[in-house]
Amino acid sequence: QVQLVESGGGLVQAGGSLRLSCAASGRTFGAAWFRQAPGKERHFVASASGGNTYYADFVKGRFTISRDNAKNTVYLQMNSLKPEDTAVYYCAATMKVEAGPFLREYNYWGQGTQVTVSS
């Protein structure tokens, strides 16, 4: 069983930046970030698997997902943050080599980290 621990969330002003980290207790292949705003469903943000990265349209050009396989850690660099980016951000991982934007593809989840962007 792989455990995921997120960190790096917090309060930032609009236009600012944050970097989220997700440390895994073991090796995984596919990894992704999702987010969930209050009263809303969990949505895909970005994923990295099979040497490829994918982004939701609403974060393209602002967010970057990366991973350090030696440290079993995945990062999400978030720039030009907007108030609508406010949400709990969840790290997800899978043993599948290729994984995409669907929640069902991931079987390991972190506890989430709060990101709040003030206007």
C-alpha positions in Angstrom: 0.0 0.0 0.0 1.5 3.3 -1.1 0.8 6.4 1.1 0.8 9.9 -0.3 1.4 13.0 1.7 0.8 16.5 0.2 2.3 19.7 1.4 2.8 23.3 0.3 -0.7 24.6 0.3 -1.6 27.9 1.9 -3.0 31.4 1.5 -1.7 33.5 -1.4 -2.9 36.7 -3.1 -4.1 36.6 -6.7 -1.3 36.6 -9.1 1.0 34.8 -6.7 2.6 31.3 -6.8 2.7 28.2 -4.7 4.4 24.8 -5.2 2.7 21.7 -4.0 4.6 18.6 -3.2 3.4 15.0 -2.9 5.7 12.5 -1.3 5.0 8.8 -1.9 6.0 6.0 0.4 6.9 3.8 -2.6 7.4 3.9 -6.3 4.4 4.6 -8.5 4.1 5.2 -12.2 1.2 7.5 -13.1 0.6 10.5 -10.9 -1.8 13.4 -11.0 -3.3 16.3 -9.2 -7.0 16.9 -8.7 -8.8 19.7 -6.9 -12.2 20.1 -5.2 -13.8 23.3 -4.3 -16.5 23.5 -1.6 -19.8 22.0 -2.8 -18.3 20.9 -6.1 -17.0 17.7 -7.6 -13.3 16.7 -7.7 -11.8 17.8 -11.0 -8.6 16.9 -12.8 -5.8 19.4 -12.8 -2.7 17.7 -14.3 -1.1 14.3 -14.7 2.3 12.9 -15.5 2.7 9.3 -16.8 4.6 7.5 -19.5 6.9 10.5 -20.0 3.9 12.7 -20.9 2.1 15.5 -19.1 -1.5 16.6 -19.4 -3.3 19.6 -18.1 -6.8 20.8 -17.7 -7.6 23.7 -20.0 -8.1 26.1 -17.1 -4.5 25.7 -15.8 -2.6 25.4 -19.1 0.2 27.9 -19.2 0.0 28.6 -15.4 0.6 25.2 -13.7 3.4 22.8 -14.2 3.5 19.2 -13.0 6.9 17.5 -12.5 8.3 14.6 -10.7 11.5 13.5 -9.0 11.5 9.7 -9.3 14.5 9.4 -7.1 12.6 11.0 -4.3 9.2 9.4 -5.2 7.8 13.0 -5.2 5.5 14.8 -7.5 5.2 18.6 -7.7 2.7 21.1 -8.9 4.1 24.5 -9.6 1.2 27.0 -9.6 1.7 30.5 -11.0 -0.6 33.4 -11.8 -3.1 32.1 -9.2 -6.7 33.2 -9.4 -9.4 33.2 -6.7 -11.2 30.5 -8.6 -8.2 28.2 -8.1 -9.2 28.1 -4.4 -9.8 24.4 -3.5 -8.4 21.4 -1.7 -5.7 19.9 -3.9 -5.3 16.1 -3.9 -2.4 14.1 -5.1 -3.2 10.8 -6.8 -1.1 7.9 -8.0 -1.4 4.6 -9.8 0.7 1.6 -10.8 -0.5 2.0 -14.4 2.2 3.2 -16.7 -0.3 5.4 -18.6 -3.0 7.3 -16.8 -5.2 10.2 -17.7 -7.7 12.6 -16.2 -10.2 10.2 -14.7 -10.5 9.6 -10.9 -11.1 5.9 -11.4 -7.6 5.5 -12.9 -6.0 6.2 -9.6 -6.1 4.0 -6.5 -3.8 5.9 -4.2 -4.9 9.3 -2.8 -3.4 11.9 -0.4 -5.3 13.6 2.3 -5.4 16.9 0.4 -3.9 20.3 1.0 -5.9 23.6 1.1 -5.0 26.3 -1.4 -6.7 29.7 -0.9 -6.3 32.6 -3.3 -7.5 36.0 -2.1 -8.5 38.7 -4.5 
